[in-house]
Amino acid sequence: MKIYRHTSALYGTSFGYVAVLLDDPDYTAHGSSAEEAQQNLTGKIQEALKENPWMGPPETDNYQVHVVPVEVRPEYRTEKQVLPQEYAFEFRFACAVGEVEGGLKMCVVPSLAMQFYFEGERSLRELVGHYVQDKLKGLTPAQLLRFVAPDQLELRQCRIKKPAVDAGKGAKTWPQLEAVAELAHQSKLRGYGREGSLKELIHNLQAGLSVALVGASSVGKTTLLIEAARRTKNLWRTSAARLIAGMSYLGMWEERCEKVIDQLGKASGILAVDSVAELIRQGGQDPGSSIAAFITPFVMDGQLQLVVEATPGEWQACRRLLPGFADLFRVQTLEPMTDPETLEVLGWVRSGLRIGVDVDETLVSLFRRFSPYEALPGSAVRFLRRVGGAKRGTELTRSSLVEAFSKQSSIPEEFLLDEVCLDPTDLETQICRRVIGQPQAQQAALRIITAFKAGLQDPSRPLGVLLLCGPTGAGKTELAKTLADVLFSDEKRLIRLDMSEYSGAGSADRLLGSVYEKAPATWLRELRQKPFSVVLFDEVEKAHPEVFDVLMRAFDEGHLSDPWGRTTSLRTCVLLLTSNLGAEQQQTVGLRQGQPVGYAQAVYQFFRPELINRLDAVVPFQTLTPEVIRAVAEREVSQLEKRPGLKRRRLRLQATPACLEYLAQAGYDVRLGARPLQRLIERQLIPPLSEWLRVQEYQSGGLIHIDHIDGNFVLSLAPKIQAAEVE
C-alpha cells in the first residue's frame, strides 16, 4: 500500500474550521477544531478512493502562503439589465502558491475552492484578482458576504493511503490500459480562456455523457480537454493507432479493446481519442469494420464513456459513414477565438519571455491574414512558444517575429510588412525577364502578386485561379515557376498534376483519395506540408468531367475535403490550369507574329460556363516570334550560371548573336514551342563547355564568350571582370 503526503490548508470560520486539499480544492471538510477538520478531510478522501482511486503523488509539497487584496463590485441583475453598485467590497484572500513540474506555478484559493496555473513571474495579485472577480461576478452584497475570506492559512500534511488496486497509476494494475493510454491531467499542456466551454465539458463528463469536441484545427480542443481532465482526474488519452499497434492477427485488436474497456470500467475512467476520423479509418477495410464500429455497442450500453475530437469536416464524414456511432455523442462546438481573446491568451503564454511591444498584435495579424487555414489561438500559441523558446535570453522583437514567420511560410518579408512597398518596375522586370513575350500572362501574374501584397484577395478563395491556354512550349509552366519564386521564394513550391492521369471513371475520388485509402492523395499531403504553393493542373481538358466538379468546389470554397472529412485548404495557393485545346486547328507554319488563332475560343467552347465563371481569368499565350525565341535562348544560357560548376568558379556566360541565332533556329519547333531548346543546350552546348572547363587554366571569376562557328560552339575566356560584376 502506497502512502502519499499531500498538503492541506486549514482556516477558521465563524462556525468552526475548514480543511481543503490543495491538489484538488473540491475536497473540503469541516470540524469544530483544526484537528477534526483535518481528520475529516483525510477520511473523506480515503472513502472516495475506494470507488475512484484516481490520486497519484502530489504535484508539489513546497507551498507558500500569500495574502492578496481583491476589490469586488456587487451587482443586482434583472431579466433585462444589470445594475452595478457604486461601491466595491475589498476582500483579502489567503492563497497557497507552489511550483510544479516544468517550472509552472499553481495557485490555490482554498476559500473559493479555486485552482489555476501560471508561468513565469506574472503578478500574483493581478491573476488572483482576475479569477476571483470572474467567479464572484454578478453577486449581490448579501451574497458576497458569504465569501468573507480568511486572511490566514495553516498548511499541514495529509497522509493518504492508496488501495492496493490502483486505478490511477502503476503498470501492474492496469497493464492493457496503460499500454495504450496515459492520464490526460499529467500533460504539461496548459489551456487559457474558454471558461464557459470548460464548465460545459466538465458538466457533460460528470453526467456520464460521451462528448464530441468539434472545432477547426488549432482551435483548442486538446487544451480544453486536458484542463477538464485536471478537474476530473480520471480521463485517459489515446489514439486509434495506439489501440491497434502491434496487433497483426485476426481478432487481436478487438481483444485488446475489450480488455481496455473492462479496465476503464473498473477504474471509472473516461477514454479520450484525439481524432474521430482515425477511429473510423483504423481497424478494418471500411468504416463498418473499424474501431469505431466495434466500440459502438460498448458506448451505447454505457460500458464505455468516450470523448473524441473532430474538425467540422471530419464530424460530417462520421455522420455520413457511421451515423449510429455519431448519434451516441453530445456535440460541443468550439469556435475560433476573436482577436481580443487571442491577445489575452498570448498574454498568458508570453510570461517568462522577453517580448517587445506590438509583437502579439503583429502575430495575430500575420496568422489571421496569411494562415487562414489555421484557427486561433492554437497556431499563434505554438508559433510564439517555438520562436520565443529559441530566442530565450534575448528579446523577441517585431522584426525577428516577422523573419521567423517568413522562414516558416516561405513568404518574402516584403509581402508581410505593409510599410514595405514593392517597386512595380522591378517586379515587372523580374516577371518579364522570365515570362518572355507574353504580355497578357505577365499582367495576370502582376495582378495576383499586387493583390496579395495589398491584402485585397478574397480570403475565402485561392489567391488566384487562372486557365492558361496556348501552344505548348510558350511559357505556361515558366509562369507557374515564376509565381512560386516571387510569392514563395522557391520554385520548388510548385505542385504539378498531369490531368491525363485522371481521365477515367472514378478519377474524382482518386484525386482526393478514396474511402478505401488510409492516407489523402499524394498532392494533398504535399499541399498540407507546404500550404503556400502554386498548384499546376496540366492539360486539364483531359480530365474526366467529374473532376471539373471537384475543381469548381475548390475554386469557390478555397478548400477540398476527402471522403474521411479531412480538409485541405487552398486559400494560400495559386491554382493554374493549362490547356492545349485548339492546337489541332492551328494552321501556323514556321514562326509568325500575333496571337494563335482558336486557342481561347476552343477553351470557351469546351469547358462548361460554370467552370469558366469561377476562374479569375483565361490567359492566352502567343505563338513565339523570332525575337522572343532569341530572348528565351539568351535566358536559358544565363540560367546555366546557377549550376554549381560555374557558380563555384564565379563564372558568367555571354553568348554572341550568332550563337543565339543558332540556338533559336535549331531549338524551336512549331509544334513543341521552345521546349526542344533546353534539350539542345544539354546535348550540344554542355559537353564542349564541360571539356573546356576541364582543360582551361583560369583564375576564379571571369566571363566566358560562347560563339557558334561552322557548326561548332567556340568558347573563350574574356579578361577577368570585377567581383561586383560577377555577383
C-alpha positions in Angstrom: 0.0 0.0 0.0 1.4 3.4 -1.0 1.2 6.4 1.3 1.2 9.9 -0.3 1.7 13.1 1.7 -0.5 15.8 0.3 -0.7 19.3 1.6 -3.9 20.7 3.0 -4.9 24.2 4.1 -6.8 25.0 7.3 -8.6 28.2 8.1 -11.1 29.3 10.8 -14.6 30.5 10.2 -17.5 31.6 12.5 -18.8 28.1 12.7 -15.5 26.2 13.1 -12.6 25.1 10.9 -12.3 24.1 7.2 -9.7 21.9 5.7 -9.0 22.0 1.9 -6.9 19.6 -0.2 -4.6 21.8 -2.2 -4.1 19.3 -5.1 -7.8 19.2 -5.5 -9.7 22.0 -3.7 -13.0 20.4 -4.4 -12.2 18.1 -1.5 -13.1 20.0 1.7 -14.2 19.1 5.2 -15.4 20.9 8.4 -14.7 20.4 12.1 -15.0 22.1 15.4 -11.2 22.2 15.6 -8.4 22.2 13.1 -7.5 18.6 14.0 -11.1 17.4 13.5 -11.3 19.2 10.2 -8.0 17.6 9.1 -9.2 14.1 10.1 -12.5 14.5 8.4 -10.7 15.6 5.2 -8.4 12.5 5.3 -11.4 10.2 5.9 -13.4 11.8 3.1 -10.6 11.2 0.6 -10.0 7.6 1.7 -13.7 6.8 1.2 -13.6 8.4 -2.3 -10.5 6.3 -3.2 -12.5 3.1 -2.6 -14.8 4.0 -5.5 -12.5 6.0 -7.7 -8.8 5.5 -6.9 -7.6 8.4 -9.0 -5.0 10.0 -6.8 -1.3 10.0 -7.7 1.7 11.7 -5.9 1.2 15.4 -5.0 2.1 17.9 -7.7 4.2 19.8 -5.2 4.8 20.0 -1.4 6.5 23.4 -1.4 3.8 25.9 -0.9 4.0 29.5 0.3 1.1 31.5 1.7 0.3 34.9 0.2 -2.5 37.3 1.1 -4.0 39.2 -1.9 -6.5 42.1 -1.6 -9.2 42.0 -4.3 -11.9 44.5 -4.9 -15.3 43.1 -6.0 -18.2 45.3 -7.1 -21.7 43.9 -6.3 -24.4 43.8 -8.9 -28.2 43.5 -9.0 -29.4 41.6 -12.0 -32.9 41.5 -13.5 -34.1 39.8 -16.6 -33.3 42.9 -18.8 -30.5 44.8 -17.1 -27.5 44.7 -14.8 -27.2 47.4 -12.0 -23.7 47.6 -10.7 -23.2 49.3 -7.3 -21.3 52.5 -6.8 -19.1 51.0 -4.1 -16.9 47.9 -4.0 -16.0 45.4 -1.3 -12.4 44.6 -0.6 -11.6 41.0 0.3 -8.3 39.7 1.5 -7.8 36.2 0.1 -5.2 33.9 1.6 -3.6 31.8 -1.3 -1.2 28.9 -1.4 1.3 29.0 -4.2 3.7 26.2 -5.2 6.0 25.4 -8.1 5.0 22.2 -10.1 6.6 20.2 -12.9 8.1 22.2 -15.8 8.6 25.4 -13.9 4.9 26.2 -13.8 3.3 27.5 -10.7 0.0 26.5 -9.1 -2.1 28.9 -7.1 -5.0 27.7 -4.8 -7.6 29.9 -3.2 -9.0 27.5 -0.6 -12.0 29.6 0.5 -13.3 29.6 -3.1 -12.2 26.0 -3.9 -10.3 27.6 -6.9 -7.1 26.5 -8.5 -5.2 27.8 -11.5 -1.7 27.5 -13.1 0.6 30.2 -14.4 4.0 30.6 -15.9 7.0 32.8 -15.1 6.9 35.8 -12.7 3.4 37.1 -13.5 1.9 39.4 -10.9 0.1 37.1 -8.4 -2.2 40.0 -7.4 -3.3 40.5 -11.0 -4.0 36.8 -11.5 -5.9 36.3 -8.3 -7.9 39.4 -8.9 -8.8 38.2 -12.4 -10.0 34.8 -11.3 -11.8 35.9 -8.1 -13.6 38.7 -9.8 -14.7 36.3 -12.6 -16.0 33.8 -10.0 -17.9 36.4 -7.9 -19.2 38.4 -10.8 -22.9 39.2 -10.6 -23.4 38.6 -6.9 -25.4 41.0 -4.7 -23.9 42.5 -1.5 -25.7 39.9 0.7 -24.4 37.0 -1.5 -20.9 38.4 -1.4 -20.8 38.5 2.4 -20.9 34.7 2.4 -17.4 34.8 0.8 -15.7 36.8 3.5 -12.3 35.2 3.2 -9.8 34.3 5.9 -6.5 36.2 5.8 -4.5 33.3 7.4 -3.9 29.8 6.3 -2.3 26.9 8.2 -0.6 24.3 6.0 -0.5 20.7 7.1 0.5 17.3 5.7 -2.4 15.0 4.8 -1.4 11.3 4.8 -3.3 9.4 2.1 -3.2 5.6 2.0 -3.7 4.3 -1.5 -5.5 1.0 -2.0 -3.5 -1.9 -3.4 -5.6 -1.9 -6.5 -4.6 1.4 -8.1 -6.6 2.8 -11.0 -4.6 6.0 -11.4 -1.0 4.7 -12.0 1.1 1.6 -11.9 1.7 -0.8 -14.8 0.9 -3.8 -12.6 -2.6 -2.5 -12.0 -3.9 -1.8 -15.5 -1.4 -3.2 -18.0 -3.7 -3.1 -21.0 -4.9 0.4 -20.4 -1.5 1.9 -19.6 0.0 0.2 -22.6 -2.1 2.3 -25.0 -3.1 5.4 -23.0 -2.0 7.9 -20.3 -3.8 10.1 -17.8 -4.6 13.3 -19.5 -4.1 15.5 -16.4 -0.4 14.6 -16.3 0.2 16.6 -19.6 2.2 19.8 -19.3 0.0 21.5 -21.9 -2.0 24.4 -20.4 -5.2 25.9 -21.6 -6.3 29.5 -21.2 -9.7 31.1 -21.6 -12.9 29.3 -22.6 -14.2 29.1 -19.0 -17.7 28.6 -20.3 -16.8 25.8 -22.6 -14.7 24.2 -19.8 -17.6 24.2 -17.4 -19.9 22.7 -20.1 -17.4 19.9 -20.8 -16.9 19.1 -17.1 -20.7 19.0 -16.6 -21.2 16.6 -19.6 -18.4 14.3 -18.4 -19.7 14.2 -14.8 -23.1 13.5 -16.2 -21.7 10.3 -17.8 -22.2 11.6 -21.4 -19.9 10.8 -24.3 -18.8 14.0 -25.9 -17.6 15.1 -29.4 -15.4 18.2 -29.3 -15.9 19.7 -32.8 -13.8 22.6 -34.0 -11.3 23.7 -36.6 -7.7 22.6 -36.4 -5.8 24.5 -33.7 -8.9 25.9 -32.2 -8.0 24.5 -28.7 -9.9 21.2 -28.4 -7.0 19.3 -26.9 -6.1 22.0 -24.3 -9.7 22.3 -23.3 -9.8 18.5 -22.8 -6.7 18.5 -20.7 -7.9 21.3 -18.5 -11.1 19.4 -17.9 -9.0 16.3 -17.1 -7.3 18.3 -14.3 -10.7 18.6 -12.6 -11.9 15.1 -13.2 -8.6 13.3 -12.8 -9.7 10.0 -14.5 -9.5 10.8 -18.2 -7.2 8.7 -20.3 -5.8 9.9 -23.7 -5.0 7.7 -26.6 -5.2 7.4 -30.4 -6.7 4.9 -32.8 -3.2 3.9 -34.0 -2.1 3.1 -30.4 -5.1 1.0 -29.8 -4.2 -1.4 -32.7 -0.4 -1.0 -32.6 1.3 -4.4 -33.0 -2.0 -6.3 -33.5 -1.3 -8.2 -36.7 -3.5 -11.2 -36.4 -7.3 -11.5 -36.8 -9.1 -10.6 -33.6 -6.1 -9.3 -31.7 -7.0 -5.6 -31.6 -10.6 -6.4 -30.8 -9.5 -8.5 -27.8 -7.2 -5.6 -26.6 -10.1 -3.1 -26.9 -12.3 -5.3 -24.8 -9.7 -5.5 -22.1 -9.1 -1.8 -22.2 -12.8 -1.1 -21.9 -13.0 -3.5 -19.0 -10.2 -1.9 -17.1 -11.6 1.6 -17.8 -14.8 0.5 -16.2 -13.1 -0.8 -13.1 -11.1 2.5 -12.9 -14.2 4.6 -13.5 -12.2 6.1 -16.3 -13.1 8.0 -19.5 -11.3 7.4 -22.8 -10.4 10.3 -25.0 -9.3 9.8 -28.6 -7.6 12.6 -30.5 -9.3 12.0 -33.9 -12.7 10.6 -34.7 -11.6 10.2 -38.3 -8.8 7.8 -37.3 -11.3 5.7 -35.3 -13.4 5.3 -38.4 -10.4 4.5 -40.7 -8.4 2.2 -38.5 -9.1 -1.4 -37.8 -10.7 -2.7 -41.0 -11.1 -2.2 -44.7 -14.1 0.0 -44.4 -16.0 2.0 -41.7 -18.2 -0.9 -40.9 -15.3 -3.0 -39.7 -13.4 -0.1 -38.0 -12.6 0.5 -34.3 -15.5 3.0 -34.1 -17.9 0.3 -35.3 -16.5 -2.2 -32.9 -16.8 0.0 -29.8 -20.3 1.4 -30.7 -22.2 -1.2 -28.6 -20.0 -0.5 -25.6 -20.7 3.2 -25.8 -24.4 2.5 -26.4 -24.7 0.3 -23.3 -22.8 2.7 -21.1 -19.8 0.4 -20.6 -17.5 3.0 -22.2 -17.6 6.8 -21.8 -15.8 8.3 -24.8 -14.5 11.8 -25.8 -13.5 12.4 -29.4 -12.0 15.3 -31.2 -13.0 16.2 -34.7 -12.9 19.0 -37.2 -16.3 20.0 -38.7 -15.5 18.1 -41.9 -14.5 15.0 -40.0 -17.7 15.1 -38.0 -19.8 15.4 -41.1 -17.9 12.4 -42.6 -18.6 10.5 -39.3 -22.3 11.2 -39.6 -22.3 10.0 -43.2 -20.1 6.9 -42.8 -21.2 5.7 -39.3 -24.4 7.6 -38.3 -25.2 5.2 -35.5 -21.8 6.0 -33.9 -22.2 9.7 -34.3 -25.6 9.7 -32.6 -24.1 8.5 -29.3 -22.3 11.8 -28.6 -23.2 15.1 -27.1 -21.7 17.6 -29.6 -19.8 20.5 -28.1 -18.6 23.0 -30.7 -15.6 25.3 -30.3 -15.4 28.4 -32.4 -12.1 30.1 -33.2 -11.2 32.9 -30.8 -11.6 36.5 -31.7 -8.5 38.8 -31.9 -9.0 40.3 -28.4 -9.5 36.8 -26.9 -6.4 35.5 -28.7 -4.4 38.5 -27.5 -5.4 37.7 -23.9 -4.3 34.1 -24.3 -1.0 35.2 -25.8 -0.6 37.5 -22.8 -0.6 34.4 -20.5 1.7 32.3 -22.8 4.3 35.1 -23.2 5.0 35.3 -19.5 8.7 34.5 -18.9 9.7 35.5 -22.4 11.3 38.8 -23.3 8.7 40.2 -25.8 8.9 43.6 -27.5 5.9 46.0 -28.0 3.3 45.2 -30.7 4.6 41.6 -31.0 1.3 40.0 -30.0 -0.7 42.2 -32.3 1.7 41.5 -35.2 1.5 37.8 -34.6 -2.3 37.7 -34.6 -2.4 39.9 -37.7 0.1 37.6 -39.6 -1.8 34.4 -38.8 -5.2 36.0 -39.5 -4.1 37.2 -42.9 -1.6 34.7 -44.1 -2.7 31.5 -42.4 -6.5 31.4 -42.7 -6.4 27.6 -42.8 -5.3 27.5 -39.1 -7.6 28.6 -36.4 -6.7 30.9 -33.5 -5.3 30.7 -30.9 -3.5 27.3 -31.3 -1.5 28.2 -34.3 -0.3 31.5 -32.8 0.5 30.0 -29.4 2.6 27.2 -30.9 4.5 29.7 -33.0 5.1 32.0 -30.1 6.4 29.2 -27.9 8.7 27.9 -30.6 10.2 31.2 -31.6 10.2 32.6 -28.1 11.9 29.4 -26.8 14.6 29.6 -29.5 15.3 33.2 -28.5 15.2 32.7 -24.8 17.5 35.2 -23.2 17.1 37.7 -26.0 14.2 40.0 -26.7 11.7 38.8 -29.4 11.1 41.9 -31.5 8.6 42.6 -34.2 11.3 42.3 -36.9 12.6 38.9 -35.6 9.0 37.7 -35.4 8.3 38.6 -39.0 11.6 37.0 -40.0 10.7 33.7 -38.3 7.2 33.8 -39.9 8.8 34.4 -43.3 11.0 31.3 -42.9 8.1 29.1 -41.8 5.7 30.2 -44.6 8.3 30.9 -47.3 6.6 34.3 -48.0 9.1 37.1 -48.5 9.2 39.7 -45.7 8.2 42.5 -48.1 4.8 40.8 -48.5 4.3 40.5 -44.8 5.0 44.1 -43.9 2.6 46.8 -45.0 5.2 49.5 -44.5 7.5 47.9 -47.1 6.5 48.8 -50.7 7.1 46.7 -53.8 8.8 48.5 -56.6 6.4 47.9 -59.5 9.1 48.5 -62.1 11.4 45.9 -60.5 8.6 43.5 -60.1 7.5 43.8 -63.8 11.1 43.5 -64.9 11.5 40.3 -62.9 8.4 38.7 -64.4 9.1 39.9 -67.9 12.7 38.5 -67.8 11.3 35.0 -67.2 7.9 35.0 -68.9 9.1 36.4 -72.3 6.9 37.7 -75.0 3.6 37.0 -73.2 2.1 40.4 -72.1 -1.2 39.1 -71.0 0.4 36.4 -68.9 2.7 39.0 -67.4 -0.1 41.3 -66.4 -2.1 38.4 -64.9 0.8 37.4 -62.7 1.3 41.1 -61.7 -2.4 41.3 -60.7 -2.1 38.3 -58.4 1.1 39.5 -56.8 -0.1 43.0 -56.2 -3.4 41.9 -54.8 -1.7 39.6 -52.4 0.7 42.3 -51.3 -2.2 44.7 -50.7 -4.3 42.1 -48.9 -7.2 42.6 -51.3 -7.6 39.0 -52.4 -10.9 37.2 -51.4 -9.9 35.4 -48.1 -12.4 32.6 -48.8 -10.9 31.7 -52.2 -7.4 30.8 -53.6 -5.0 33.7 -54.2 -5.6 33.3 -57.9 -7.3 30.9 -60.4 -6.1 31.1 -64.0 -6.6 29.0 -67.1 -3.6 29.3 -69.3 -4.2 28.3 -72.9 -2.0 28.4 -76.0 0.6 26.4 -77.8 2.9 24.0 -75.9 6.4 25.4 -75.1 5.1 29.0 -75.0 5.9 29.6 -71.3 2.9 28.4 -69.3 5.0 26.2 -66.9 7.5 29.0 -66.7 4.8 31.4 -65.5 3.9 28.8 -62.7 7.6 28.7 -61.6 7.9 32.4 -61.7 4.8 32.9 -59.4 6.2 30.3 -57.0 9.6 32.0 -56.9 8.2 35.6 -56.5 5.4 34.8 -54.0 7.0 32.0 -52.0 10.8 32.4 -52.6 11.2 28.9 -54.1 10.4 27.3 -57.4 10.0 24.0 -55.5 6.8 25.5 -54.1 5.2 24.2 -57.4 3.0 21.1 -57.2 2.2 19.6 -60.6 -0.6 17.2 -61.6 -0.8 15.6 -65.0 -4.6 15.6 -65.5 -4.4 13.0 -68.3 -4.0 10.5 -65.3 -7.5 11.5 -64.1 -9.4 10.8 -67.3 -11.2 7.6 -66.3 -14.3 6.8 -64.3 -13.7 7.3 -60.6 -11.0 9.9 -61.1 -12.7 12.4 -58.9 -12.4 10.1 -55.9 -8.8 9.3 -56.8 -8.0 13.0 -57.0 -9.0 13.3 -53.3 -8.2 9.8 -52.0 -10.9 7.1 -51.9 -12.6 5.8 -48.8 -10.5 2.7 -49.0 -7.2 4.5 -48.8 -5.8 5.3 -45.4 -3.9 8.5 -46.5 -5.0 11.5 -48.5 -4.0 11.8 -52.2 -0.2 12.5 -52.6 -0.6 16.0 -53.9 -2.9 16.9 -50.9 -0.4 15.5 -48.5 2.3 17.7 -50.1 0.0 20.7 -50.0 -0.6 20.2 -46.3 3.1 20.3 -45.7 3.6 23.3 -48.0 0.3 25.3 -47.8 1.9 28.3 -49.6 2.3 26.8 -53.0 1.4 27.1 -56.7 -0.6 24.1 -57.9 -0.5 23.4 -61.7 -3.2 21.2 -63.2 -1.5 20.4 -66.5 -3.6 19.6 -69.6 -6.8 19.9 -67.6 -9.1 19.3 -70.6 -8.0 15.6 -70.5 -9.6 15.1 -67.0 -12.9 13.3 -66.5 -15.9 15.7 -66.3 -16.4 14.6 -62.6 -13.0 16.1 -61.8 -14.3 19.5 -63.0 -17.0 19.4 -60.3 -14.3 18.9 -57.7 -12.2 21.7 -59.1 -15.2 24.1 -59.1 -15.7 23.4 -55.4 -12.1 24.2 -54.8 -12.3 27.5 -56.7 -15.4 28.5 -54.9 -14.8 27.4 -51.3 -11.0 27.5 -51.1 -10.7 24.0 -49.7 -11.1 20.3 -50.5 -12.4 17.5 -48.3 -11.6 13.8 -48.8 -14.1 11.1 -48.0 -12.9 10.9 -44.4 -13.7 14.6 -43.8 -10.0 15.7 -43.8 -9.9 19.2 -45.1 -7.1 20.7 -47.1 -7.1 24.5 -47.5 -6.3 26.1 -50.9 -6.7 29.7 -49.7 -2.9 30.4 -49.6 -2.3 28.8 -53.1 -2.3 30.0 -56.7 -4.2 27.5 -58.9 -3.2 27.3 -62.6 -4.8 25.2 -65.2 -3.2 24.7 -68.6 -4.8 23.6 -71.8 -3.6 22.9 -75.4 -7.2 23.0 -76.8 -7.2 24.3 -80.3 -3.7 23.0 -81.2 -5.1 20.6 -83.8 -6.7 23.5 -85.5 -3.6 25.6 -85.8 -2.5 26.2 -89.4 0.6 28.2 -88.4 3.7 27.1 -90.2 7.1 28.4 -89.0 7.2 31.5 -86.9 4.6 34.2 -87.0 3.7 37.3 -85.2 0.5 37.7 -83.1 -1.9 35.6 -81.1 -2.6 32.0 -82.1 -6.0 31.5 -83.7 -8.5 29.4 -81.9 -6.9 28.6 -78.5 -9.1 30.9 -76.3 -12.1 30.2 -78.5 -11.6 26.4 -78.1 -11.4 26.8 -74.3 -14.7 28.7 -74.1 -16.4 26.1 -76.3 -15.0 23.1 -74.4 -15.5 24.0 -70.8 -18.9 24.5 -69.1 -19.8 28.1 -68.3 -20.0 27.2 -64.6 -16.3 26.4 -64.6 -15.3 29.5 -66.7 -17.2 31.7 -64.4 -15.2 30.5 -61.4 -11.9 31.5 -63.0 -10.2 34.8 -62.4 -9.1 34.9 -66.0 -8.5 32.9 -69.1 -4.9 33.8 -70.2 -4.0 33.2 -73.8 -0.3 32.6 -74.7 1.0 33.9 -78.1 3.0 31.9 -80.6 6.7 32.7 -80.1 8.2 35.1 -82.5 11.9 35.0 -83.7 12.8 37.9 -81.3 11.1 36.0 -78.4 12.9 32.8 -79.2 16.3 34.6 -79.2 15.4 36.2 -75.8 14.4 32.7 -74.5 17.7 31.3 -75.8 19.7 34.1 -74.0 17.8 33.4 -70.8 18.4 29.7 -71.0 22.2 30.3 -71.4 22.2 32.7 -68.5 20.4 30.1 -66.3 23.5 27.9 -66.7 25.4 30.3 -64.5 23.3 29.0 -61.5 24.8 25.5 -61.9 27.3 24.5 -59.2 30.3 24.1 -61.6 30.0 27.7 -62.8 28.7 29.3 -59.6 31.5 27.8 -57.6 34.1 29.3 -60.0 32.2 32.6 -60.2 32.0 32.4 -64.0 29.5 34.1 -66.2 28.4 33.3 -69.8 27.9 35.6 -72.7 26.5 34.2 -76.0 27.2 36.0 -79.3 24.4 36.9 -81.7 25.5 34.1 -84.0 25.2 31.6 -81.1 21.8 32.9 -80.0 20.6 32.8 -83.7 21.7 29.1 -84.0 20.0 28.2 -80.7 16.8 30.0 -81.6 16.6 28.3 -85.0 17.7 24.8 -84.0 15.9 24.8 -80.6 12.4 25.8 -81.7 9.7 23.5 -83.2 6.4 24.9 -84.4 4.5 22.1 -82.6 6.6 21.9 -79.5 7.5 25.5 -79.0 10.7 26.3 -77.1 10.9 23.0 -75.2 13.4 21.5 -77.5 15.8 24.4 -76.8 16.7 23.0 -73.4 17.4 19.6 -74.8 19.6 21.2 -77.5 21.6 23.1 -74.9 22.1 19.9 -72.8 23.0 17.8 -75.9 25.3 20.3 -77.8 26.5 23.1 -75.6 27.1 21.4 -72.2 29.6 18.8 -73.5 32.0 21.3 -75.0 31.6 23.6 -72.0 32.4 20.8 -69.6 35.5 19.8 -71.6 36.6 23.5 -71.8 36.3 23.9 -68.0 38.4 20.7 -67.6 41.4 21.7 -69.6 41.3 25.5 -69.2 43.5 27.3 -66.8 41.9 30.4 -65.3 41.5 32.3 -62.0 38.3 32.4 -60.1 35.9 34.8 -61.7 35.6 35.6 -65.4 33.4 35.9 -68.5 33.1 33.0 -71.0 32.2 34.1 -74.6 30.2 31.4 -76.5 30.2 31.7 -80.2 28.9 29.3 -82.9 31.2 29.0 -86.0 31.0 26.4 -88.8 28.6 24.2 -86.8 30.6 24.2 -83.6 30.5 26.0 -80.3 33.7 28.0 -79.7 34.5 29.1 -76.1 37.0 31.7 -75.0 37.7 33.5 -71.7 37.4 37.3 -71.6 39.7 39.4 -69.4 38.9 39.0 -65.7 35.9 41.1 -64.6 35.4 42.7 -61.2 33.9 40.7 -58.4 31.0 43.1 -58.1 30.0 42.3 -61.7 30.2 38.6 -61.2 27.9 38.8 -58.2 
